Amino acid sequence: MNDFDVIVVGGGNAAFAAAVSAKEHGAKRVLVLEKAPKTQRGGNTHFSGAIFRHYFNDVKELDRFVPDAEEKYPGFHAGCGIYSKDDFRADLMRVTNGRSDPELSKILIDESYDTLCWVQEKGRMEFELAHSVMGVRVGGKIKWPKGAIVRVVHEGVGLSQTWFETAEAEGIEVRYETSATQLTQGETGRVNGVVARGPDGIATLTSKAVVLAAGGFETNPAWRRLYLGDPWDHAKVRGSNFNYGEGLKMAMDIGAMPWGHWGGCHATPINAEAPDYGRRDLTDKTNRLSYTYGVMINTEGKRWVDEGADFNSYTYAKYGGMILKQPGSLIYQIFDSKVLEMLEPRYSTTVPFKADTLEGLVKLLKVDQQQAVKTLHEYNAAAGHGKFDPIALDGLHTEGIEPAKTNWAQKLDKPPYVAYPVTGGITFTFGGLKITKDAQVVATDWKPIQGLYTCGEMVGGLFHYNYPLGTGLMSGAVFGRIAGRSAALS
């Protein structure tokens, strides 16, 4: 007799979606292996903003998650546009250059709303509007851009803690400081357990099926250098310091097929003074994502990207990596006083450089002084063609400079001026494993590996080059739910 019906490796959102789903579908003995100690549990989920991107065809469909939205934010129903499946698909395909796996992306999109309802009911989650990230304060009122709107109360801290509480209520066992080091197989090749290393040593744990939900390799500098290249081995890790890619290695050691964009990752513009690994008390508060309303210059004093190419929720995961590749992996985000109330509240966790003139501001920065002043004056001379609208692709653009700024290109002309030092922090990697529609891992002979399932960051093929904000957690929940069900019924 097996020790367990289903073993889940990992301790984040996807892992617990799988564990709870397995329990729901008849698995009586479900074990979660959490590599971290209890005080550091939860993987990247703890550090997340806990926003879930999903389709909705009527804004009132959000009322089940946030019934007091209209009361708290008068005009919300009238001011929030629908987000259809076609909208979701268009956004996902646009930012991934059309490379997102068509079968997996269809499952992700089609199942997104129903899965969030399931997360609310079975996961016992409470939700709120993501006002501090997605809402834009204009004239004392919150305006809402199209797309991801809903998040879990207390963000990643609340999401992670609630999953652990739900698991306890469901009778799911969690073993801390216990990492899986190897998958075991029977004579037929079916995966039938794991070798685990824990406080009491090494043990073989048997099960009917295993779900790998152990995250990517974002914490592993050797793998970052190998797959992502220079200078990724020097990148700050925005979240968990436990994701070294062991789950991927265990699966590939028994023939699992690598899949997706192994040279790509989700990277985020973060405070340049952030620690090397995510701080649990700051979670995602080091993020610096309001660059669309200002300009970014590097230490050479030059602009190097179109800050207004799209909404930040569709560019930040790409721009984080571009920032890391700038000289010294350091840039400055510069704003004038017209937009300060629009900056995300997360900017308040540091004090910016501040001056009454652009020249005075530049003197405070570690940049080529002459070139930076020239760049900012050239930008001002080129900016201002159009009308500003903070929640739309407004077409307010520059003319006659490269790179152009294609939206939100207001002049920097209202002092005082501020500058925030920013670097790129890695959040999760895109390379993963190939899976079937049932979240079963596929081997390099293109056949499913019996008894082995995966979800979360370990799913390959969904994200290439970039990703839309809120899609990672939604993918974790969708494929975690599927993986748990498949493992329980296998």
Phi, psi and omega per residue, in radians:
M1 nan 2.392 3.131
N2 -1.191 2.662 3.055
D3 -1.159 -0.634 -3.075
F4 -2.459 2.804 3.021
D5 -1.407 -0.815 -3.137
V6 -2.397 2.303 2.996
I7 -1.904 2.237 3.098
V8 -1.931 2.195 -3.126
V9 -1.762 1.962 -3.109
G10 2.287 2.860 -3.072
G11 -2.401 0.446 3.129
G12 -1.830 -2.877 -3.094
N13 -0.964 -0.857 -3.112
A14 -1.121 -0.717 -3.124
A15 -1.051 -0.783 -3.088
F16 -1.349 -0.509 2.991
A17 -1.050 -0.716 3.123
A18 -1.174 -0.778 -3.106
A19 -1.119 -0.781 -3.135
V20 -1.176 -0.688 3.111
S21 -1.140 -0.703 3.106
A22 -1.061 -0.763 3.119
K23 -1.097 -0.744 -3.141
E24 -1.065 -0.539 -3.063
H25 -1.799 0.477 2.902
G26 1.823 -0.095 3.094
A27 -1.294 2.014 -3.050
K28 -1.445 -0.601 -3.095
R29 -2.015 1.748 -3.123
V30 -2.007 2.263 3.140
L31 -2.064 2.327 3.027
V32 -1.919 2.198 3.084
L33 -1.757 1.973 3.129
E34 -1.863 1.970 -3.086
K35 -1.079 -0.606 -3.064
A36 -1.384 2.748 2.959
P37 -1.170 2.849 -3.061
K38 -0.990 -0.623 -3.102
T39 -1.246 -0.232 -3.137
Q40 -2.166 0.410 -3.041
R41 -1.241 2.853 2.951
G42 1.843 -0.063 3.096
G43 0.979 -2.595 -3.139
N44 -1.212 -0.337 -3.118
T45 -1.005 -0.727 -3.132
H46 -1.022 -0.570 -3.042
F47 -1.603 -0.008 -3.019
S48 -1.452 2.892 3.009
G49 -1.452 -0.068 3.055
A50 1.051 0.538 3.074
I51 -1.594 2.359 3.130
F52 -2.017 2.076 3.076
R53 -1.482 2.248 3.121
H54 -2.668 2.776 3.103
Y55 -1.396 2.698 2.939
F56 -2.705 2.405 -3.053
N57 -1.713 -0.092 3.097
D58 -2.639 2.298 -3.091
V59 -1.031 -0.443 3.135
K60 -1.211 -0.250 3.048
E61 -1.182 -0.279 3.081
L62 -1.427 -0.247 -3.072
D63 -1.097 -0.515 3.139
R64 -1.145 -0.519 3.121
F65 -1.515 -0.703 -3.069
V66 -2.308 1.340 -3.051
P67 -1.136 -0.353 -3.116
D68 -1.769 0.311 -3.065
A69 -1.060 -0.810 -3.116
E70 -1.161 -0.617 3.120
E71 -1.177 -0.737 -3.117
K72 -1.331 -0.609 -3.087
Y73 -2.247 1.410 -3.111
P74 -0.911 2.310 -3.104
G75 1.610 0.055 -3.103
F76 -1.049 -0.850 -3.099
H77 -1.037 -0.703 -3.115
A78 -1.340 -0.492 -3.020
G79 -1.694 -0.130 -3.108
C80 -1.791 2.064 -3.131
G81 -1.367 2.726 3.094
I82 -1.183 2.840 3.110
Y83 -2.365 1.657 -3.024
S84 -1.387 2.987 3.042
K85 -1.035 -0.686 3.128
D86 -1.132 -0.666 3.084
D87 -1.078 -0.832 -3.138
F88 -1.035 -0.840 -3.108
R89 -1.098 -0.741 -3.132
A90 -1.095 -0.740 3.136
D91 -1.141 -0.790 -3.115
L92 -1.114 -0.766 -3.112
M93 -1.251 -0.605 3.140
R94 -1.109 -0.834 -3.043
V95 -1.352 -0.345 3.103
T96 -1.728 0.226 -3.132
N97 0.986 0.598 3.099
G98 1.291 0.208 -3.040
R99 -1.644 -0.156 -3.100
S100 -1.038 2.301 -3.114
D101 -0.878 2.079 -3.025
P102 -1.081 -0.693 -3.135
E103 -1.211 -0.819 -3.110
L104 -1.188 -0.681 -3.135
S105 -1.162 -0.607 3.087
K106 -1.135 -0.744 3.096
I107 -1.089 -0.813 3.141
L108 -0.976 -0.850 -3.073
I109 -1.230 -0.876 -3.075
D110 -1.076 -0.598 -3.071
E111 -1.629 -0.025 -2.960
S112 -1.121 -0.847 -3.086
Y113 -1.186 -0.816 -3.132
D114 -1.093 -0.647 3.132
T115 -1.161 -0.677 3.113
L116 -1.153 -0.613 3.029
C117 -1.064 -0.721 3.120
W118 -1.140 -0.742 3.093
V119 -1.045 -0.684 3.113
Q120 -1.148 -0.768 -3.063
E121 -1.397 -1.010 -3.079
K122 -1.354 -0.566 3.135
G123 -1.479 -0.196 3.123
R124 1.084 0.647 -3.110
M125 -1.507 2.565 2.970
E126 -1.904 2.463 -3.044
F127 -2.098 2.856 3.044
E128 -2.603 2.947 3.031
L129 -1.291 2.484 -3.134
A130 -1.435 1.084 -2.987
H131 -1.147 -0.603 -3.059
S132 -1.355 -0.326 -3.121
V133 -1.870 -0.871 -3.069
M134 -1.617 -0.509 3.134
G135 -1.314 2.473 3.109
V136 -2.036 2.132 -3.121
R137 -1.451 2.056 3.127
V138 -2.275 2.008 3.127
G139 1.040 0.632 3.105
G140 1.483 -0.083 3.127
K141 -2.003 2.672 3.111
I142 -1.646 2.206 3.038
K143 -1.925 2.619 -2.979
W144 -2.096 2.042 3.032
P145 -1.274 2.894 -3.098
K146 -1.299 2.431 3.048
G147 2.243 -2.408 -3.066
A148 -1.196 2.245 -3.014
I149 -2.228 -0.569 -2.930
V150 -1.815 2.453 3.045
R151 -2.442 2.886 3.098
V152 -1.342 2.480 3.087
V153 -1.033 2.397 -3.063
H154 1.164 0.336 3.000
E155 0.889 -2.454 -3.040
G156 -1.079 -0.586 3.099
V157 -1.060 -0.809 3.136
G158 -1.191 -0.703 3.138
L159 -1.077 -0.854 -3.119
S160 -1.138 -0.853 -3.102
Q161 -1.059 -0.719 -3.117
T162 -1.163 -0.671 3.089
W163 -1.060 -0.734 3.121
F164 -1.142 -0.697 3.117
E165 -1.142 -0.708 3.115
T166 -1.118 -0.747 3.115
A167 -1.035 -0.763 3.118
E168 -1.078 -0.754 3.139
A169 -1.131 -0.519 -3.129
E170 -1.508 -0.025 -3.141
G171 1.349 0.460 3.111
I172 -1.562 2.238 -3.127
E173 -1.424 2.382 3.060
V174 -2.100 2.205 3.066
R175 -1.945 2.076 -3.130
Y176 -1.513 2.833 3.132
E177 0.903 0.616 -3.106
T178 -2.280 2.022 -3.101
S179 -1.994 2.439 3.012
A180 -1.346 2.336 -3.120
T181 -1.991 -0.277 -3.075
Q182 -2.821 2.509 3.010
L183 -1.568 2.472 3.063
T184 -1.845 2.650 -3.103
Q185 -2.380 2.595 3.042
G186 -1.480 -3.081 -3.096
E187 -1.096 -0.490 3.135
T188 -1.412 -0.142 -3.075
G189 1.661 -0.089 3.138
R190 -1.183 2.363 3.050
V191 -1.218 2.218 -3.067
N192 -2.290 0.413 3.067
G193 2.650 -2.947 -3.135
V194 -2.441 2.700 2.872
V195 -1.615 2.198 -3.043
A196 -2.132 2.475 3.058
R197 -1.937 2.106 -3.099
G198 -2.354 -2.987 -3.106
P199 -0.999 -0.493 -3.109
D200 -1.703 0.156 3.120
G201 1.961 -2.705 -3.062
I202 -1.812 2.351 -3.136
A203 -2.498 2.636 3.023
T204 -1.708 2.173 -3.123
L205 -1.966 2.193 -3.081
T206 -1.727 2.667 3.135
S207 -2.796 2.883 3.087
K208 -1.264 -0.574 -3.120
A209 -2.719 2.767 3.130
V210 -2.207 2.381 3.018
V211 -1.978 2.101 3.075
L212 -1.602 2.103 3.119
A213 -2.454 0.855 -2.937
A214 -1.713 0.211 3.092
G215 1.411 -3.133 -3.125
G216 -1.573 -2.633 -3.103
F217 -2.039 0.466 -3.031
E218 -1.118 -0.402 3.135
T219 -1.487 -0.221 -2.998
N220 -1.582 1.798 -3.086
P221 -1.106 -0.569 -3.138
A222 -1.169 -0.789 3.122
W223 -1.222 -0.633 3.087
R224 -1.052 -0.772 3.119
R225 -1.135 -0.691 -3.107
L226 -1.167 -0.833 -3.002
Y227 -1.704 -0.565 -3.096
L228 -1.722 -0.419 3.119
G229 1.549 -3.118 3.126
D230 -1.271 2.440 0.062
P231 -1.812 0.614 -2.999
W232 -1.143 -0.381 3.103
D233 -1.209 -0.255 3.093
H234 -1.755 0.072 -3.081
A235 -1.199 2.544 2.980
K236 -1.302 2.460 3.127
V237 -1.665 2.057 -3.013
R238 -1.279 -0.400 -3.048
G239 -2.149 -2.260 -3.030
S240 -1.101 2.536 3.045
N241 -1.805 0.525 3.141
F242 -2.093 -0.012 -3.045
N243 -1.640 1.535 -3.078
Y244 -1.783 0.080 3.096
G245 1.523 0.226 -3.114
E246 -1.070 -0.621 3.120
G247 -1.090 -0.750 3.100
L248 -1.093 -0.771 -3.118
K249 -1.108 -0.782 3.131
M250 -1.002 -0.754 -3.116
A251 -1.202 -0.769 -3.127
M252 -1.198 -0.488 3.089
D253 -1.089 -0.434 3.105
I254 -1.847 0.266 3.000
G255 1.796 0.166 3.116
A256 -1.133 2.565 -3.072
M257 -1.507 2.096 2.986
P258 -1.124 2.494 -3.038
W259 -2.600 2.576 3.049
G260 1.629 -2.788 -2.993
H261 -1.676 1.541 -3.118
W262 -1.268 -0.265 3.066
G263 -1.670 0.201 -3.092
G264 -2.139 2.772 3.130
C265 -2.769 2.880 2.989
H266 -1.560 2.016 3.083
A267 -2.191 2.600 -2.965
T268 -2.220 2.367 2.956
P269 -1.093 2.128 -3.118
I270 -2.311 2.873 3.063
N271 -0.909 2.247 -3.097
A272 -1.111 -0.366 -3.141
E273 -1.651 0.169 3.137
A274 -1.088 2.683 3.105
P275 -1.188 2.948 -3.101
D276 -1.156 -0.493 3.079
Y277 -2.222 2.800 -3.109
G278 -1.039 2.384 3.047
R279 -1.616 2.228 -3.023
R280 -1.122 -0.487 3.133
D281 -1.372 -0.446 3.132
L282 -1.592 -0.402 -3.047
T283 0.751 -1.994 -3.087
D284 -1.698 0.278 -3.036
K285 -1.323 -0.025 3.036
T286 -1.499 -0.147 -3.112
N287 -1.077 2.555 3.103
R288 -2.356 1.532 -2.934
L289 -1.990 0.194 -3.100
S290 -1.681 0.377 -3.087
Y291 -1.049 -0.359 -3.139
T292 -1.042 -0.435 -3.082
Y293 -1.647 0.073 3.128
G294 -2.455 -2.644 3.060
V295 -2.245 2.764 3.092
M296 -2.126 2.257 3.065
I297 -2.140 2.621 3.103
N298 -1.663 -3.068 -3.065
T299 -1.227 -0.266 3.025
E300 -1.404 -0.035 3.130
G301 1.419 0.312 -3.052
K302 -2.011 2.542 2.879
R303 -1.302 2.640 -3.012
W304 -2.479 0.057 -3.103
V305 -2.766 2.723 3.022
D306 -1.374 1.796 -3.097
E307 -1.125 -0.389 -3.077
G308 -1.950 0.515 -3.105
A309 -1.099 -0.548 -3.124
D310 -2.876 3.069 3.038
F311 -1.013 2.584 -3.094
N312 -1.050 -0.494 -3.131
S313 -1.167 -0.236 3.112
Y314 -1.918 -0.034 -3.121
T315 -2.160 -0.370 -2.977
Y316 -1.108 -0.643 -3.103
A317 -1.193 -0.420 3.063
K318 -1.525 -0.734 -3.070
Y319 -1.175 -0.486 3.076
G320 -1.006 -0.737 3.112
G321 -1.220 -0.641 3.109
M322 -1.154 -0.638 3.090
I323 -1.112 -0.756 -3.125
L324 -1.020 -0.534 -3.085
K325 -1.540 -0.013 3.032
Q326 -1.284 2.784 -3.132
P327 -0.909 2.204 3.139
G328 1.217 0.140 -3.103
S329 0.918 0.640 -3.086
L330 -2.356 2.299 3.011
I331 -2.398 2.990 3.084
Y332 -2.176 2.330 2.994
Q333 -1.670 2.176 -3.038
I334 -2.047 2.307 -3.122
F335 -2.329 2.718 2.943
D336 -1.858 3.118 -2.973
S337 -1.247 -0.241 3.140
K338 -1.092 -0.524 -2.970
V339 -1.944 0.038 -3.009
L340 -1.048 -0.604 3.135
E341 -1.246 -0.256 3.137
M342 -1.541 -0.236 -3.131
L343 -1.151 2.521 3.086
E344 -0.968 2.503 3.087
P345 -0.977 -0.379 -3.126
R346 -1.098 -0.379 3.092
Y347 -1.124 -0.363 -3.081
S348 -1.271 -0.107 -3.129
T349 -1.382 -0.100 3.034
T350 -2.405 2.812 3.107
V351 -1.738 2.138 -3.089
P352 -1.401 2.900 2.897
F353 -1.219 2.526 -3.018
K354 -2.553 2.417 3.114
A355 -2.736 2.846 -3.110
D356 -1.538 -0.178 3.068
T357 -2.332 2.741 3.088
L358 -1.128 -0.673 3.119
E359 -1.094 -0.743 3.117
G360 -1.134 -0.629 3.112
L361 -1.154 -0.795 -3.109
V362 -1.030 -0.635 -3.136
K363 -1.065 -0.374 -3.116
L364 -1.524 -0.130 -2.991
L365 -1.843 2.698 3.098
K366 -1.530 1.262 -3.084
V367 -2.413 2.918 2.956
D368 -1.166 1.846 -2.982
Q369 -1.025 -0.866 -3.076
Q370 -1.116 -0.796 -3.125
Q371 -1.164 -0.666 -3.118
A372 -1.118 -0.763 3.112
V373 -1.097 -0.750 3.114
K374 -1.057 -0.787 -3.132
T375 -1.039 -0.795 -3.096
L376 -1.183 -0.675 3.106
H377 -1.225 -0.652 3.073
E378 -1.126 -0.678 3.092
Y379 -1.081 -0.835 -3.127
N380 -1.050 -0.677 3.136
A381 -1.169 -0.496 -3.080
A382 -1.630 -0.300 -2.983
A383 -1.509 2.963 2.962
G384 1.689 0.277 -3.121
H385 -1.628 1.634 -3.120
G386 2.351 -2.896 -3.103
K387 -2.143 2.326 -3.048
F388 -1.342 2.301 3.026
D389 -2.501 1.892 -3.002
P390 -1.184 -0.284 -3.089
I391 -1.994 0.292 3.092
A392 -2.400 2.739 2.951
L393 -1.255 1.615 -2.868
D394 -1.467 -0.156 3.134
G395 1.256 0.066 3.072
L396 -1.192 1.939 -2.864
H397 -2.309 2.969 3.017
T398 -1.677 2.803 3.046
E399 -2.372 2.298 3.003
G400 1.596 0.146 3.084
I401 -2.277 2.732 3.066
E402 -2.243 2.335 -0.095
P403 -1.242 2.604 3.063
A404 -1.261 2.798 2.893
K405 -2.005 2.103 -2.905
T406 -1.689 -0.244 3.071
N407 -2.519 2.681 3.044
W408 1.010 0.543 -3.065
A409 -1.523 1.170 3.019
Q410 -1.332 2.659 3.041
K411 -1.216 2.618 2.988
L412 -1.539 1.604 -2.995
D413 -2.445 0.143 3.125
K414 -2.116 1.816 3.137
P415 -1.300 2.865 -0.045
P416 -1.301 2.829 -3.136
Y417 -1.878 2.574 -3.135
V418 -2.268 2.701 3.090
A419 -2.409 2.325 3.099
Y420 -1.954 2.170 3.050
P421 -1.290 2.330 -2.989
V422 -2.403 2.504 2.981
T423 -2.222 -3.075 3.105
G424 -1.839 2.262 3.102
G425 -2.010 2.328 -3.117
I426 -1.435 2.370 3.140
T427 -1.838 -0.993 3.048
F428 -2.688 2.783 -3.107
T429 -1.671 2.677 -3.063
F430 -1.609 -0.441 -3.115
G431 -1.182 2.382 -3.103
G432 -2.685 -2.594 -3.098
L433 -1.960 2.635 3.045
K434 -1.377 2.372 3.116
I435 -2.282 2.821 3.015
T436 -1.485 3.121 3.092
K437 -1.137 -0.268 3.094
D438 -1.705 0.221 3.112
A439 1.185 0.360 3.086
Q440 -1.484 2.370 -3.110
V441 -1.239 2.406 -3.123
V442 -1.806 2.411 3.131
A443 -1.515 2.994 -3.120
T444 -1.229 -0.121 2.990
D445 -1.614 0.184 3.104
W446 1.204 0.307 3.078
K447 -1.911 2.500 3.117
P448 -1.114 2.515 3.055
I449 -1.541 2.018 -3.079
Q450 -1.090 2.351 3.067
G451 1.455 0.028 -3.083
L452 -2.147 2.238 -3.114
Y453 -2.333 2.766 3.098
T454 -2.571 2.873 -3.089
C455 -2.855 3.031 3.108
G456 1.302 -2.529 -3.092
E457 -1.106 -0.293 -3.112
M458 -1.404 -0.151 3.085
V459 -1.360 2.142 3.117
G460 -1.655 2.631 2.992
G461 1.844 -0.340 -3.114
L462 -1.295 -0.767 -3.008
F463 -2.014 2.293 3.083
H464 -2.350 2.231 3.086
Y465 1.227 -0.650 -2.947
N466 -2.845 3.037 3.066
Y467 -2.756 2.684 3.099
P468 -1.457 2.350 -3.138
L469 -0.846 2.408 3.072
G470 1.512 -0.044 -3.088
T471 -1.493 -0.472 -3.134
G472 -1.138 -0.860 3.112
L473 -1.141 -0.638 3.121
M474 -1.143 -0.735 3.078
S475 -1.063 -0.759 3.122
G476 -1.015 -0.729 -3.132
A477 -1.250 -0.771 -3.117
V478 -1.096 -0.947 -3.064
F479 -1.385 -0.408 2.986
G480 -1.133 -0.771 3.097
R481 -1.062 -0.763 3.139
I482 -1.160 -0.772 -3.103
A483 -1.100 -0.747 3.124
G484 -1.094 -0.758 3.119
R485 -1.106 -0.805 -3.116
S486 -1.097 -0.727 -3.132
A487 -1.140 -0.700 -3.121
A488 -1.168 -0.606 -3.057
L489 -1.641 -0.052 -3.062
S490 -1.257 nan nan
